[in-house]
Amino acid sequence: MTTLSFRASDEFVLETQSFAEQLGLKNSEYVRQAVQEKNERVMRERLAGLSRKLSARHLAFNEESDDSTGDGLE
């Protein structure tokens, strides 16, 4: 396992410690869970964005295909 470290204001540290304590967690576990939740949210948003792009491409392709079916070869 690897250790991450970062600088934080005293206010941030006190708030984080307070919330961790309220949840019965160690500070490191509280921060680990918060970062994991953020990572998962970013990944969901990224996948949703890629899905929208792919959907738009499929729609454009389908519209092109629909236009080509009216070529008089019925």
PDB file of N, CA, C, O and CB in Angstrom:
ATOM      1  N   MET A   1       0.847  -1.174   0.000  1.00  0.00           N
ATOM      2  CA  MET A   1       0.000   0.000   0.000  1.00  0.00           C
ATOM      3  C   MET A   1       0.895   1.239   0.000  1.00  0.00           C
ATOM      4  O   MET A   1       1.989   1.226   0.563  1.00  0.00           O
ATOM      5  CB  MET A   1      -0.965  -0.003   1.224  1.00  0.00           C
ATOM      6  N   THR A   2       0.417   2.308  -0.637  1.00  0.00           N
ATOM      7  CA  THR A   2       1.160   3.553  -0.737  1.00  0.00           C
ATOM      8  C   THR A   2       0.490   4.627   0.104  1.00  0.00           C
ATOM      9  O   THR A   2      -0.729   4.628   0.272  1.00  0.00           O
ATOM     10  CB  THR A   2       1.271   4.005  -2.200  1.00  0.00           C
ATOM     11  N   THR A   3       1.290   5.532   0.625  1.00  0.00           N
ATOM     12  CA  THR A   3       0.777   6.642   1.418  1.00  0.00           C
ATOM     13  C   THR A   3       0.663   7.879   0.547  1.00  0.00           C
ATOM     14  O   THR A   3       1.585   8.215  -0.196  1.00  0.00           O
ATOM     15  CB  THR A   3       1.683   6.917   2.635  1.00  0.00           C
ATOM     16  N   LEU A   4      -0.476   8.557   0.643  1.00  0.00           N
ATOM     17  CA  LEU A   4      -0.665   9.856  -0.006  1.00  0.00           C
ATOM     18  C   LEU A   4      -0.619  10.919   1.079  1.00  0.00           C
ATOM     19  O   LEU A   4      -1.042  10.685   2.211  1.00  0.00           O
ATOM     20  CB  LEU A   4      -2.019   9.918  -0.809  1.00  0.00           C
ATOM     21  N   SER A   5      -0.110  12.070   0.728  1.00  0.00           N
ATOM     22  CA  SER A   5      -0.144  13.177   1.673  1.00  0.00           C
ATOM     23  C   SER A   5      -0.499  14.453   0.919  1.00  0.00           C
ATOM     24  O   SER A   5      -0.239  14.576  -0.278  1.00  0.00           O
ATOM     25  CB  SER A   5       1.217  13.327   2.414  1.00  0.00           C
ATOM     26  N   PHE A   6      -1.088  15.387   1.630  1.00  0.00           N
ATOM     27  CA  PHE A   6      -1.451  16.668   1.029  1.00  0.00           C
ATOM     28  C   PHE A   6      -1.525  17.717   2.121  1.00  0.00           C
ATOM     29  O   PHE A   6      -1.678  17.403   3.301  1.00  0.00           O
ATOM     30  CB  PHE A   6      -2.798  16.572   0.264  1.00  0.00           C
ATOM     31  N   ARG A   7      -1.417  18.937   1.714  1.00  0.00           N
ATOM     32  CA  ARG A   7      -1.502  20.050   2.649  1.00  0.00           C
ATOM     33  C   ARG A   7      -2.973  20.450   2.795  1.00  0.00           C
ATOM     34  O   ARG A   7      -3.739  20.430   1.831  1.00  0.00           O
ATOM     35  CB  ARG A   7      -0.631  21.261   2.167  1.00  0.00           C
ATOM     36  N   ALA A   8      -3.342  20.809   4.013  1.00  0.00           N
ATOM     37  CA  ALA A   8      -4.718  21.218   4.271  1.00  0.00           C
ATOM     38  C   ALA A   8      -4.722  22.301   5.342  1.00  0.00           C
ATOM     39  O   ALA A   8      -3.857  22.341   6.217  1.00  0.00           O
ATOM     40  CB  ALA A   8      -5.590  20.006   4.705  1.00  0.00           C
ATOM     41  N   SER A   9      -5.700  23.161   5.251  1.00  0.00           N
ATOM     42  CA  SER A   9      -5.826  24.228   6.253  1.00  0.00           C
ATOM     43  C   SER A   9      -6.216  23.621   7.595  1.00  0.00           C
ATOM     44  O   SER A   9      -6.755  22.516   7.659  1.00  0.00           O
ATOM     45  CB  SER A   9      -6.874  25.292   5.810  1.00  0.00           C
ATOM     46  N   ASP A  10      -5.939  24.353   8.652  1.00  0.00           N
ATOM     47  CA  ASP A  10      -6.314  23.896   9.992  1.00  0.00           C
ATOM     48  C   ASP A  10      -7.829  23.677  10.077  1.00  0.00           C
ATOM     49  O   ASP A  10      -8.296  22.718  10.691  1.00  0.00           O
ATOM     50  CB  ASP A  10      -5.855  24.919  11.064  1.00  0.00           C
ATOM     51  N   GLU A  11      -8.573  24.567   9.462  1.00  0.00           N
ATOM     52  CA  GLU A  11     -10.035  24.456   9.480  1.00  0.00           C
ATOM     53  C   GLU A  11     -10.485  23.157   8.808  1.00  0.00           C
ATOM     54  O   GLU A  11     -11.349  22.450   9.327  1.00  0.00           O
ATOM     55  CB  GLU A  11     -10.679  25.672   8.777  1.00  0.00           C
ATOM     56  N   PHE A  12      -9.898  22.851   7.658  1.00  0.00           N
ATOM     57  CA  PHE A  12     -10.230  21.622   6.937  1.00  0.00           C
ATOM     58  C   PHE A  12      -9.919  20.399   7.795  1.00  0.00           C
ATOM     59  O   PHE A  12     -10.722  19.469   7.872  1.00  0.00           O
ATOM     60  CB  PHE A  12      -9.458  21.550   5.604  1.00  0.00           C
ATOM     61  N   VAL A  13      -8.762  20.402   8.434  1.00  0.00           N
ATOM     62  CA  VAL A  13      -8.349  19.274   9.273  1.00  0.00           C
ATOM     63  C   VAL A  13      -9.316  19.090  10.436  1.00  0.00           C
ATOM     64  O   VAL A  13      -9.742  17.969  10.715  1.00  0.00           O
ATOM     65  CB  VAL A  13      -6.916  19.486   9.801  1.00  0.00           C
ATOM     66  N   LEU A  14      -9.666  20.174  11.112  1.00  0.00           N
ATOM     67  CA  LEU A  14     -10.587  20.083  12.252  1.00  0.00           C
ATOM     68  C   LEU A  14     -11.963  19.574  11.814  1.00  0.00           C
ATOM     69  O   LEU A  14     -12.567  18.739  12.488  1.00  0.00           O
ATOM     70  CB  LEU A  14     -10.727  21.455  12.935  1.00  0.00           C
ATOM     71  N   GLU A  15     -12.445  20.079  10.695  1.00  0.00           N
ATOM     72  CA  GLU A  15     -13.742  19.647  10.176  1.00  0.00           C
ATOM     73  C   GLU A  15     -13.695  18.166   9.806  1.00  0.00           C
ATOM     74  O   GLU A  15     -14.612  17.411  10.133  1.00  0.00           O
ATOM     75  CB  GLU A  15     -14.149  20.497   8.950  1.00  0.00           C
ATOM     76  N   THR A  16     -12.637  17.757   9.131  1.00  0.00           N
ATOM     77  CA  THR A  16     -12.479  16.359   8.728  1.00  0.00           C
ATOM     78  C   THR A  16     -12.404  15.444   9.945  1.00  0.00           C
ATOM     79  O   THR A  16     -13.050  14.396   9.979  1.00  0.00           O
ATOM     80  CB  THR A  16     -11.222  16.188   7.864  1.00  0.00           C
ATOM     81  N   GLN A  17     -11.623  15.838  10.934  1.00  0.00           N
ATOM     82  CA  GLN A  17     -11.509  15.049  12.156  1.00  0.00           C
ATOM     83  C   GLN A  17     -12.865  14.927  12.857  1.00  0.00           C
ATOM     84  O   GLN A  17     -13.218  13.862  13.362  1.00  0.00           O
ATOM     85  CB  GLN A  17     -10.476  15.679  13.104  1.00  0.00           C
ATOM     86  N   SER A  18     -13.606  16.012  12.880  1.00  0.00           N
ATOM     87  CA  SER A  18     -14.920  16.010  13.527  1.00  0.00           C
ATOM     88  C   SER A  18     -15.871  15.050  12.824  1.00  0.00           C
ATOM     89  O   SER A  18     -16.539  14.250  13.480  1.00  0.00           O
ATOM     90  CB  SER A  18     -15.515  17.424  13.542  1.00  0.00           C
ATOM     91  N   PHE A  19     -15.937  15.120  11.504  1.00  0.00           N
ATOM     92  CA  PHE A  19     -16.828  14.228  10.754  1.00  0.00           C
ATOM     93  C   PHE A  19     -16.395  12.771  10.885  1.00  0.00           C
ATOM     94  O   PHE A  19     -17.234  11.884  11.043  1.00  0.00           O
ATOM     95  CB  PHE A  19     -16.865  14.632   9.275  1.00  0.00           C
ATOM     96  N   ALA A  20     -15.108  12.525  10.819  1.00  0.00           N
ATOM     97  CA  ALA A  20     -14.602  11.159  10.968  1.00  0.00           C
ATOM     98  C   ALA A  20     -14.993  10.602  12.334  1.00  0.00           C
ATOM     99  O   ALA A  20     -15.439   9.460  12.448  1.00  0.00           O
ATOM    100  CB  ALA A  20     -13.063  11.121  10.790  1.00  0.00           C
ATOM    101  N   GLU A  21     -14.823  11.414  13.351  1.00  0.00           N
ATOM    102  CA  GLU A  21     -15.158  10.988  14.717  1.00  0.00           C
ATOM    103  C   GLU A  21     -16.647  10.687  14.837  1.00  0.00           C
ATOM    104  O   GLU A  21     -17.036   9.695  15.455  1.00  0.00           O
ATOM    105  CB  GLU A  21     -14.752  12.071  15.739  1.00  0.00           C
ATOM    106  N   GLN A  22     -17.483  11.548  14.244  1.00  0.00           N
ATOM    107  CA  GLN A  22     -18.933  11.337  14.290  1.00  0.00           C
ATOM    108  C   GLN A  22     -19.329  10.009  13.657  1.00  0.00           C
ATOM    109  O   GLN A  22     -20.289   9.366  14.081  1.00  0.00           O
ATOM    110  CB  GLN A  22     -19.657  12.482  13.585  1.00  0.00           C
ATOM    111  N   LEU A  23     -18.582   9.610  12.644  1.00  0.00           N
ATOM    112  CA  LEU A  23     -18.872   8.354  11.942  1.00  0.00           C
ATOM    113  C   LEU A  23     -18.127   7.161  12.533  1.00  0.00           C
ATOM    114  O   LEU A  23     -18.290   6.028  12.078  1.00  0.00           O
ATOM    115  CB  LEU A  23     -18.518   8.490  10.476  1.00  0.00           C
ATOM    116  N   GLY A  24     -17.323   7.420  13.531  1.00  0.00           N
ATOM    117  CA  GLY A  24     -16.567   6.339  14.154  1.00  0.00           C
ATOM    118  C   GLY A  24     -15.435   5.816  13.291  1.00  0.00           C
ATOM    119  O   GLY A  24     -15.066   4.644  13.370  1.00  0.00           O
ATOM    120  N   LEU A  25     -14.881   6.706  12.457  1.00  0.00           N
ATOM    121  CA  LEU A  25     -13.800   6.311  11.559  1.00  0.00           C
ATOM    122  C   LEU A  25     -12.503   7.007  11.950  1.00  0.00           C
ATOM    123  O   LEU A  25     -12.508   8.072  12.566  1.00  0.00           O
ATOM    124  CB  LEU A  25     -14.161   6.635  10.100  1.00  0.00           C
ATOM    125  N   LYS A  26     -11.405   6.383  11.578  1.00  0.00           N
ATOM    126  CA  LYS A  26     -10.115   7.059  11.691  1.00  0.00           C
ATOM    127  C   LYS A  26     -10.077   8.121  10.597  1.00  0.00           C
ATOM    128  O   LYS A  26     -10.749   7.993   9.574  1.00  0.00           O
ATOM    129  CB  LYS A  26      -8.903   6.044  11.564  1.00  0.00           C
ATOM    130  N   ASN A  27      -9.291   9.161  10.820  1.00  0.00           N
ATOM    131  CA  ASN A  27      -9.183  10.235   9.818  1.00  0.00           C
ATOM    132  C   ASN A  27      -8.790   9.689   8.460  1.00  0.00           C
ATOM    133  O   ASN A  27      -9.367  10.070   7.442  1.00  0.00           O
ATOM    134  CB  ASN A  27      -8.164  11.284  10.264  1.00  0.00           C
ATOM    135  N   SER A  28      -7.806   8.795   8.440  1.00  0.00           N
ATOM    136  CA  SER A  28      -7.323   8.259   7.161  1.00  0.00           C
ATOM    137  C   SER A  28      -8.408   7.478   6.436  1.00  0.00           C
ATOM    138  O   SER A  28      -8.511   7.557   5.212  1.00  0.00           O
ATOM    139  CB  SER A  28      -6.106   7.364   7.385  1.00  0.00           C
ATOM    140  N   GLU A  29      -9.213   6.731   7.166  1.00  0.00           N
ATOM    141  CA  GLU A  29     -10.299   5.963   6.533  1.00  0.00           C
ATOM    142  C   GLU A  29     -11.372   6.901   6.001  1.00  0.00           C
ATOM    143  O   GLU A  29     -11.920   6.675   4.923  1.00  0.00           O
ATOM    144  CB  GLU A  29     -10.921   4.960   7.536  1.00  0.00           C
ATOM    145  N   TYR A  30     -11.669   7.947   6.752  1.00  0.00           N
ATOM    146  CA  TYR A  30     -12.659   8.932   6.299  1.00  0.00           C
ATOM    147  C   TYR A  30     -12.205   9.584   4.991  1.00  0.00           C
ATOM    148  O   TYR A  30     -12.989   9.701   4.049  1.00  0.00           O
ATOM    149  CB  TYR A  30     -12.888  10.011   7.385  1.00  0.00           C
ATOM    150  N   VAL A  31     -10.954  10.004   4.938  1.00  0.00           N
ATOM    151  CA  VAL A  31     -10.418  10.649   3.737  1.00  0.00           C
ATOM    152  C   VAL A  31     -10.358   9.639   2.587  1.00  0.00           C
ATOM    153  O   VAL A  31     -10.679   9.981   1.449  1.00  0.00           O
ATOM    154  CB  VAL A  31      -9.008  11.244   4.015  1.00  0.00           C
ATOM    155  N   ARG A  32      -9.953   8.412   2.874  1.00  0.00           N
ATOM    156  CA  ARG A  32      -9.881   7.372   1.837  1.00  0.00           C
ATOM    157  C   ARG A  32     -11.255   7.154   1.213  1.00  0.00           C
ATOM    158  O   ARG A  32     -11.383   7.071  -0.009  1.00  0.00           O
ATOM    159  CB  ARG A  32      -9.343   6.042   2.427  1.00  0.00           C
ATOM    160  N   GLN A  33     -12.280   7.062   2.056  1.00  0.00           N
ATOM    161  CA  GLN A  33     -13.633   6.864   1.539  1.00  0.00           C
ATOM    162  C   GLN A  33     -14.105   8.066   0.721  1.00  0.00           C
ATOM    163  O   GLN A  33     -14.751   7.907  -0.314  1.00  0.00           O
ATOM    164  CB  GLN A  33     -14.602   6.605   2.689  1.00  0.00           C
ATOM    165  N   ALA A  34     -13.778   9.251   1.189  1.00  0.00           N
ATOM    166  CA  ALA A  34     -14.184  10.464   0.460  1.00  0.00           C
ATOM    167  C   ALA A  34     -13.537  10.510  -0.919  1.00  0.00           C
ATOM    168  O   ALA A  34     -14.196  10.839  -1.905  1.00  0.00           O
ATOM    169  CB  ALA A  34     -13.810  11.728   1.260  1.00  0.00           C
ATOM    170  N   VAL A  35     -12.261  10.184  -0.991  1.00  0.00           N
ATOM    171  CA  VAL A  35     -11.564  10.199  -2.282  1.00  0.00           C
ATOM    172  C   VAL A  35     -12.111   9.102  -3.183  1.00  0.00           C
ATOM    173  O   VAL A  35     -12.290   9.311  -4.383  1.00  0.00           O
ATOM    174  CB  VAL A  35     -10.039  10.024  -2.088  1.00  0.00           C
ATOM    175  N   GLN A  36     -12.376   7.938  -2.612  1.00  0.00           N
ATOM    176  CA  GLN A  36     -12.930   6.845  -3.409  1.00  0.00           C
ATOM    177  C   GLN A  36     -14.291   7.236  -3.991  1.00  0.00           C
ATOM    178  O   GLN A  36     -14.565   6.975  -5.162  1.00  0.00           O
ATOM    179  CB  GLN A  36     -13.060   5.569  -2.554  1.00  0.00           C
ATOM    180  N   GLU A  37     -15.136   7.857  -3.175  1.00  0.00           N
ATOM    181  CA  GLU A  37     -16.443   8.314  -3.664  1.00  0.00           C
ATOM    182  C   GLU A  37     -16.275   9.328  -4.792  1.00  0.00           C
ATOM    183  O   GLU A  37     -16.997   9.271  -5.788  1.00  0.00           O
ATOM    184  CB  GLU A  37     -17.266   8.932  -2.515  1.00  0.00           C
ATOM    185  N   LYS A  38     -15.336  10.248  -4.646  1.00  0.00           N
ATOM    186  CA  LYS A  38     -15.079  11.249  -5.683  1.00  0.00           C
ATOM    187  C   LYS A  38     -14.587  10.571  -6.966  1.00  0.00           C
ATOM    188  O   LYS A  38     -15.044  10.901  -8.060  1.00  0.00           O
ATOM    189  CB  LYS A  38     -14.040  12.290  -5.189  1.00  0.00           C
ATOM    190  N   ASN A  39     -13.658   9.627  -6.828  1.00  0.00           N
ATOM    191  CA  ASN A  39     -13.150   8.906  -7.999  1.00  0.00           C
ATOM    192  C   ASN A  39     -14.277   8.187  -8.735  1.00  0.00           C
ATOM    193  O   ASN A  39     -14.342   8.218  -9.964  1.00  0.00           O
ATOM    194  CB  ASN A  39     -12.071   7.899  -7.579  1.00  0.00           C
ATOM    195  N   GLU A  40     -15.156   7.544  -7.985  1.00  0.00           N
ATOM    196  CA  GLU A  40     -16.281   6.828  -8.597  1.00  0.00           C
ATOM    197  C   GLU A  40     -17.229   7.790  -9.294  1.00  0.00           C
ATOM    198  O   GLU A  40     -17.736   7.487 -10.374  1.00  0.00           O
ATOM    199  CB  GLU A  40     -17.041   6.020  -7.543  1.00  0.00           C
ATOM    200  N   ARG A  41     -17.476   8.957  -8.683  1.00  0.00           N
ATOM    201  CA  ARG A  41     -18.358   9.956  -9.297  1.00  0.00           C
ATOM    202  C   ARG A  41     -17.751  10.484 -10.594  1.00  0.00           C
ATOM    203  O   ARG A  41     -18.452  10.627 -11.595  1.00  0.00           O
ATOM    204  CB  ARG A  41     -18.621  11.122  -8.321  1.00  0.00           C
ATOM    205  N   VAL A  42     -16.452  10.773 -10.578  1.00  0.00           N
ATOM    206  CA  VAL A  42     -15.779  11.261 -11.783  1.00  0.00           C
ATOM    207  C   VAL A  42     -15.849  10.207 -12.887  1.00  0.00           C
ATOM    208  O   VAL A  42     -16.093  10.538 -14.048  1.00  0.00           O
ATOM    209  CB  VAL A  42     -14.304  11.626 -11.478  1.00  0.00           C
ATOM    210  N   MET A  43     -15.637   8.940 -12.530  1.00  0.00           N
ATOM    211  CA  MET A  43     -15.694   7.872 -13.529  1.00  0.00           C
ATOM    212  C   MET A  43     -17.105   7.733 -14.098  1.00  0.00           C
ATOM    213  O   MET A  43     -17.268   7.559 -15.305  1.00  0.00           O
ATOM    214  CB  MET A  43     -15.237   6.538 -12.916  1.00  0.00           C
ATOM    215  N   ARG A  44     -18.134   7.810 -13.236  1.00  0.00           N
ATOM    216  CA  ARG A  44     -19.512   7.750 -13.737  1.00  0.00           C
ATOM    217  C   ARG A  44     -19.799   8.892 -14.694  1.00  0.00           C
ATOM    218  O   ARG A  44     -20.411   8.688 -15.743  1.00  0.00           O
ATOM    219  CB  ARG A  44     -20.506   7.784 -12.576  1.00  0.00           C
ATOM    220  N   GLU A  45     -19.353  10.107 -14.336  1.00  0.00           N
ATOM    221  CA  GLU A  45     -19.581  11.269 -15.196  1.00  0.00           C
ATOM    222  C   GLU A  45     -18.839  11.107 -16.524  1.00  0.00           C
ATOM    223  O   GLU A  45     -19.359  11.461 -17.582  1.00  0.00           O
ATOM    224  CB  GLU A  45     -19.130  12.565 -14.485  1.00  0.00           C
ATOM    225  N   ARG A  46     -17.632  10.574 -16.456  1.00  0.00           N
ATOM    226  CA  ARG A  46     -16.842  10.359 -17.676  1.00  0.00           C
ATOM    227  C   ARG A  46     -17.523   9.331 -18.575  1.00  0.00           C
ATOM    228  O   ARG A  46     -17.632   9.538 -19.783  1.00  0.00           O
ATOM    229  CB  ARG A  46     -15.406   9.895 -17.324  1.00  0.00           C
ATOM    230  N   LEU A  47     -17.981   8.223 -17.991  1.00  0.00           N
ATOM    231  CA  LEU A  47     -18.673   7.203 -18.773  1.00  0.00           C
ATOM    232  C   LEU A  47     -19.975   7.742 -19.361  1.00  0.00           C
ATOM    233  O   LEU A  47     -20.323   7.426 -20.499  1.00  0.00           O
ATOM    234  CB  LEU A  47     -18.956   5.976 -17.909  1.00  0.00           C
ATOM    235  N   ALA A  48     -20.689   8.549 -18.593  1.00  0.00           N
ATOM    236  CA  ALA A  48     -21.932   9.138 -19.099  1.00  0.00           C
ATOM    237  C   ALA A  48     -21.640  10.063 -20.278  1.00  0.00           C
ATOM    238  O   ALA A  48     -22.379  10.069 -21.263  1.00  0.00           O
ATOM    239  CB  ALA A  48     -22.663   9.912 -17.980  1.00  0.00           C
ATOM    240  N   GLY A  49     -20.571  10.841 -20.180  1.00  0.00           N
ATOM    241  CA  GLY A  49     -20.192  11.724 -21.281  1.00  0.00           C
ATOM    242  C   GLY A  49     -19.814  10.947 -22.523  1.00  0.00           C
ATOM    243  O   GLY A  49     -20.216  11.303 -23.630  1.00  0.00           O
ATOM    244  N   LEU A  50     -19.040   9.885 -22.346  1.00  0.00           N
ATOM    245  CA  LEU A  50     -18.672   9.043 -23.485  1.00  0.00           C
ATOM    246  C   LEU A  50     -19.894   8.365 -24.091  1.00  0.00           C
ATOM    247  O   LEU A  50     -19.991   8.218 -25.309  1.00  0.00           O
ATOM    248  CB  LEU A  50     -17.648   7.991 -23.061  1.00  0.00           C
ATOM    249  N   SER A  51     -20.817   7.955 -23.242  1.00  0.00           N
ATOM    250  CA  SER A  51     -22.048   7.327 -23.715  1.00  0.00           C
ATOM    251  C   SER A  51     -22.873   8.312 -24.543  1.00  0.00           C
ATOM    252  O   SER A  51     -23.436   7.945 -25.574  1.00  0.00           O
ATOM    253  CB  SER A  51     -22.875   6.804 -22.529  1.00  0.00           C
ATOM    254  N   ARG A  52     -22.942   9.577 -24.080  1.00  0.00           N
ATOM    255  CA  ARG A  52     -23.677  10.594 -24.845  1.00  0.00           C
ATOM    256  C   ARG A  52     -23.031  10.822 -26.205  1.00  0.00           C
ATOM    257  O   ARG A  52     -23.728  10.951 -27.211  1.00  0.00           O
ATOM    258  CB  ARG A  52     -23.740  11.920 -24.064  1.00  0.00           C
ATOM    259  N   LYS A  53     -21.700  10.873 -26.240  1.00  0.00           N
ATOM    260  CA  LYS A  53     -21.004  11.065 -27.514  1.00  0.00           C
ATOM    261  C   LYS A  53     -21.277   9.903 -28.459  1.00  0.00           C
ATOM    262  O   LYS A  53     -21.555  10.106 -29.641  1.00  0.00           O
ATOM    263  CB  LYS A  53     -19.492  11.216 -27.287  1.00  0.00           C
ATOM    264  N   LEU A  54     -21.198   8.680 -27.932  1.00  0.00           N
ATOM    265  CA  LEU A  54     -21.433   7.500 -28.749  1.00  0.00           C
ATOM    266  C   LEU A  54     -22.866   7.479 -29.248  1.00  0.00           C
ATOM    267  O   LEU A  54     -23.124   7.135 -30.402  1.00  0.00           O
ATOM    268  CB  LEU A  54     -21.124   6.226 -27.960  1.00  0.00           C
ATOM    269  N   SER A  55     -23.790   7.842 -28.387  1.00  0.00           N
ATOM    270  CA  SER A  55     -25.197   7.882 -28.767  1.00  0.00           C
ATOM    271  C   SER A  55     -25.423   8.901 -29.885  1.00  0.00           C
ATOM    272  O   SER A  55     -26.170   8.636 -30.827  1.00  0.00           O
ATOM    273  CB  SER A  55     -26.073   8.219 -27.549  1.00  0.00           C
ATOM    274  N   ALA A  56     -24.783  10.056 -29.783  1.00  0.00           N
ATOM    275  CA  ALA A  56     -24.912  11.084 -30.822  1.00  0.00           C
ATOM    276  C   ALA A  56     -24.343  10.585 -32.149  1.00  0.00           C
ATOM    277  O   ALA A  56     -24.909  10.847 -33.210  1.00  0.00           O
ATOM    278  CB  ALA A  56     -24.196  12.382 -30.391  1.00  0.00           C
ATOM    279  N   ARG A  57     -23.229   9.871 -32.083  1.00  0.00           N
ATOM    280  CA  ARG A  57     -22.641   9.323 -33.312  1.00  0.00           C
ATOM    281  C   ARG A  57     -23.566   8.286 -33.942  1.00  0.00           C
ATOM    282  O   ARG A  57     -23.737   8.257 -35.161  1.00  0.00           O
ATOM    283  CB  ARG A  57     -21.265   8.694 -33.020  1.00  0.00           C
ATOM    284  N   HIS A  58     -24.159   7.436 -33.107  1.00  0.00           N
ATOM    285  CA  HIS A  58     -25.086   6.429 -33.632  1.00  0.00           C
ATOM    286  C   HIS A  58     -26.300   7.094 -34.249  1.00  0.00           C
ATOM    287  O   HIS A  58     -26.782   6.663 -35.297  1.00  0.00           O
ATOM    288  CB  HIS A  58     -25.522   5.459 -32.526  1.00  0.00           C
ATOM    289  N   LEU A  59     -26.798   8.140 -33.608  1.00  0.00           N
ATOM    290  CA  LEU A  59     -27.949   8.858 -34.140  1.00  0.00           C
ATOM    291  C   LEU A  59     -27.611   9.454 -35.504  1.00  0.00           C
ATOM    292  O   LEU A  59     -28.398   9.346 -36.445  1.00  0.00           O
ATOM    293  CB  LEU A  59     -28.399   9.964 -33.165  1.00  0.00           C
ATOM    294  N   ALA A  60     -26.443  10.080 -35.607  1.00  0.00           N
ATOM    295  CA  ALA A  60     -26.026  10.664 -36.881  1.00  0.00           C
ATOM    296  C   ALA A  60     -25.887   9.584 -37.949  1.00  0.00           C
ATOM    297  O   ALA A  60     -26.301   9.779 -39.092  1.00  0.00           O
ATOM    298  CB  ALA A  60     -24.699  11.423 -36.717  1.00  0.00           C
ATOM    299  N   PHE A  61     -25.307   8.452 -37.580  1.00  0.00           N
ATOM    300  CA  PHE A  61     -25.147   7.346 -38.533  1.00  0.00           C
ATOM    301  C   PHE A  61     -26.512   6.828 -38.976  1.00  0.00           C
ATOM    302  O   PHE A  61     -26.730   6.580 -40.162  1.00  0.00           O
ATOM    303  CB  PHE A  61     -24.316   6.200 -37.908  1.00  0.00           C
ATOM    304  N   ASN A  62     -27.432   6.663 -38.022  1.00  0.00           N
ATOM    305  CA  ASN A  62     -28.768   6.178 -38.366  1.00  0.00           C
ATOM    306  C   ASN A  62     -29.499   7.157 -39.266  1.00  0.00           C
ATOM    307  O   ASN A  62     -30.208   6.742 -40.183  1.00  0.00           O
ATOM    308  CB  ASN A  62     -29.582   5.928 -37.108  1.00  0.00           C
ATOM    309  N   GLU A  63     -29.337   8.447 -39.018  1.00  0.00           N
ATOM    310  CA  GLU A  63     -29.982   9.447 -39.868  1.00  0.00           C
ATOM    311  C   GLU A  63     -29.402   9.400 -41.280  1.00  0.00           C
ATOM    312  O   GLU A  63     -30.137   9.520 -42.260  1.00  0.00           O
ATOM    313  CB  GLU A  63     -29.817  10.858 -39.267  1.00  0.00           C
ATOM    314  N   GLU A  64     -28.078   9.223 -41.383  1.00  0.00           N
ATOM    315  CA  GLU A  64     -27.453   9.078 -42.708  1.00  0.00           C
ATOM    316  C   GLU A  64     -27.987   7.843 -43.403  1.00  0.00           C
ATOM    317  O   GLU A  64     -28.284   7.878 -44.597  1.00  0.00           O
ATOM    318  CB  GLU A  64     -25.916   8.996 -42.590  1.00  0.00           C
ATOM    319  N   SER A  65     -28.111   6.757 -42.667  1.00  0.00           N
ATOM    320  CA  SER A  65     -28.602   5.511 -43.255  1.00  0.00           C
ATOM    321  C   SER A  65     -30.048   5.661 -43.708  1.00  0.00           C
ATOM    322  O   SER A  65     -30.427   5.159 -44.766  1.00  0.00           O
ATOM    323  CB  SER A  65     -28.478   4.355 -42.251  1.00  0.00           C
ATOM    324  N   ASP A  66     -30.855   6.350 -42.906  1.00  0.00           N
ATOM    325  CA  ASP A  66     -32.252   6.583 -43.285  1.00  0.00           C
ATOM    326  C   ASP A  66     -32.334   7.407 -44.559  1.00  0.00           C
ATOM    327  O   ASP A  66     -33.185   7.143 -45.409  1.00  0.00           O
ATOM    328  CB  ASP A  66     -33.011   7.288 -42.152  1.00  0.00           C
ATOM    329  N   ASP A  67     -31.462   8.405 -44.709  1.00  0.00           N
ATOM    330  CA  ASP A  67     -31.463   9.240 -45.909  1.00  0.00           C
ATOM    331  C   ASP A  67     -31.105   8.424 -47.142  1.00  0.00           C
ATOM    332  O   ASP A  67     -31.622   8.676 -48.230  1.00  0.00           O
ATOM    333  CB  ASP A  67     -30.487  10.408 -45.749  1.00  0.00           C
ATOM    334  N   SER A  68     -30.229   7.455 -46.974  1.00  0.00           N
ATOM    335  CA  SER A  68     -29.791   6.674 -48.139  1.00  0.00           C
ATOM    336  C   SER A  68     -30.797   5.620 -48.544  1.00  0.00           C
ATOM    337  O   SER A  68     -30.689   5.073 -49.642  1.00  0.00           O
ATOM    338  CB  SER A  68     -28.468   6.015 -47.854  1.00  0.00           C
ATOM    339  N   THR A  69     -31.775   5.311 -47.702  1.00  0.00           N
ATOM    340  CA  THR A  69     -32.782   4.302 -48.071  1.00  0.00           C
ATOM    341  C   THR A  69     -33.798   4.875 -49.052  1.00  0.00           C
ATOM    342  O   THR A  69     -34.522   4.115 -49.696  1.00  0.00           O
ATOM    343  CB  THR A  69     -33.505   3.778 -46.818  1.00  0.00           C
ATOM    344  N   GLY A  70     -33.863   6.168 -49.177  1.00  0.00           N
ATOM    345  CA  GLY A  70     -34.793   6.768 -50.122  1.00  0.00           C
ATOM    346  C   GLY A  70     -34.152   7.019 -51.465  1.00  0.00           C
ATOM    347  O   GLY A  70     -34.402   8.049 -52.090  1.00  0.00           O
ATOM    348  N   ASP A  71     -33.328   6.090 -51.918  1.00  0.00           N
ATOM    349  CA  ASP A  71     -32.599   6.292 -53.185  1.00  0.00           C
ATOM    350  C   ASP A  71     -33.350   5.796 -54.403  1.00  0.00           C
ATOM    351  O   ASP A  71     -32.784   5.727 -55.494  1.00  0.00           O
ATOM    352  CB  ASP A  71     -31.267   5.602 -53.125  1.00  0.00           C
ATOM    353  N   GLY A  72     -34.625   5.446 -54.233  1.00  0.00           N
ATOM    354  CA  GLY A  72     -35.435   5.041 -55.375  1.00  0.00           C
ATOM    355  C   GLY A  72     -35.307   3.573 -55.728  1.00  0.00           C
ATOM    356  O   GLY A  72     -35.816   3.151 -56.767  1.00  0.00           O
ATOM    357  N   LEU A  73     -34.656   2.797 -54.918  1.00  0.00           N
ATOM    358  CA  LEU A  73     -34.486   1.365 -55.219  1.00  0.00           C
ATOM    359  C   LEU A  73     -35.490   0.517 -54.437  1.00  0.00           C
ATOM    360  O   LEU A  73     -35.141  -0.543 -53.917  1.00  0.00           O
ATOM    361  CB  LEU A  73     -33.045   0.912 -54.891  1.00  0.00           C
ATOM    362  N   GLU A  74     -36.692   0.971 -54.359  1.00  0.00           N
ATOM    363  CA  GLU A  74     -37.691   0.255 -53.556  1.00  0.00           C
ATOM    364  C   GLU A  74     -38.203  -0.953 -54.264  1.00  0.00           C
ATOM    365  O   GLU A  74     -39.050  -1.669 -53.729  1.00  0.00           O
ATOM    366  CB  GLU A  74     -38.843   1.153 -53.208  1.00  0.00           C
TER     367      GLU A  74
END
